[in-house]
Amino acid sequence: MILDLDIGNTLSKWRLKDAESSEIRSRGAVWTREEWRPGADIPDLDVVEAVRISSVARAAVLEETVTLLRRQVRHVYVAHSTPEALGVVNGYDEPGRLGVDRWLGALAGYQLAGGCCAVDCGSAITIDFVLPGGAHLGGFIVPGLRLMKESLKLGTQNVAIDPESEADALLEPGRRTVDAVNHGIYMAAVSAINRIYSEVCDQQGVALPVLLTGGDARVISRGVQVPHAVWPDMVYGGLEASFPLTFAERAGKLSGAPAVPKPVSLEKIRAGLAFSMLL
């Protein structure tokens, strides 16, 4: 079995993948900790032959995690942001300072679409752009839905946006404080994504497919105005592309990869942007 770990600052996700069939056997999420409990926080390591790690947590968390795993697992692979990988050139002035989850998302998106706008809708919303030739432009970071809500300090933190809500309903004025907050932060998030996408495509003279991942991707995607796809395993896809261990991965097949959405024409993007500037 292959254990993939996506370690965040507060929440970590894992999945167990069959090394022979490439099927996902199980998955879960736990609070990030320095001392993992195999068989409780993560799967029993007796069945694991390799581990792949993406981590944006504190260095001490990653160090302790790797030390634990290397005692019991033969192969442990840790992803890092590099100046170039898999045909993508890192756009950061200091490539190592790009969050590795963003880097893996960019790599996965490029392997799938040959250029993309990769949006990770987590605690923060990150928006990265990779051109068809492999140039990573850098990106944007805005507060995620939860962070925006917490910043208001109105006592509505525990009332989340219903993921089944339709975008039209979320863009209406709220008739209760909790709805006003939820609709406001939703409007802010989707407006930022839509505007940033249009501005960058206009600047670069190219229309790119949009790929969304992260815990809030499903609900945010309903307000994204251009063709897009949700890929929950995009960061894992970057791990697969960086450290291919199964026959399917070596053949370029990434788990859960969606059909690549066909972007609208650049002319339509520019027309929409011009219209918004007139309002």
Steps between C-alpha positions, in 0.01 A plus 500: 500500500598863442418757767461857373508778762389857441601674823351843567560744783189385687343214301672213324354263241612152409408230255607140452561387143546147369845477342388232255160618381537875574159489672439726800424267791425753773547863595457724800587825674641580844626800691867561427728378778871447556452144629285290269337182626510233230179301504313798649592832335634333188476141369701219654845528345543122482311504168685803360798461270543865397391843624476824302474826694390855428535722806447869570508448877781612728841349429488311831179323396651383171825394668324292766267349240784394272699358793203288609425374151859412413515270801224282354469574127761421239437794265407852616478776239465866601393759244673839486449806285781510246609742225369258234325165484303299247521773238382778734729793586429643844405868475609600851812714546593253774347171376540320831264748668202402286265284707557141399126434478471780244800364311355150489165639384675689222692188396187285499303759305775527241527124456125482447427810297830632368437840658235597754369720775527291819277614787531347847200590718623432852561719804647739248402507135805475277485568127799396290554527127707276272528591133484231227879513460553416867570845643353535848410867538462501876161559649265664745399421858176626654328397824282191476137488606574399859774760551283777363216400730723479808645844428155659538464376861119501482442164668408327173815286465321172568229545237661389175377558148283209392701321227170413331407867461456632150721792400201722421370462856843580647522818293172642635488745793486315831196550722679382816845600623636150444369504142632849438844382613492175302375668184749783538806281538380276218459803272849619595660161430339426164535862384872488576548176308296616200674838480852366554447235233374753246777751574783248466359339186465847348856595596648174366281478190387143572185329630586229753294212643413543867553217751377528859593298805478534879230465761283785371551430129158348452301797625734766357494333158131586470587867478790467256378647174732325254515128415681314775544162667532397863790263573504406872825302461699767313775524762518120512522513119810715536649240734420225249662694216807585709547149644328251266490160670228304320472386141210740442691794650805429286265502200387849599158411645420716802239389754161665474609731222197669342438566135680819406245782471510689173552869577290770343667708231740776595269743320213413737726534802613845386145609418383398847792680662434815301131492591578459872725806486215709366273419795 
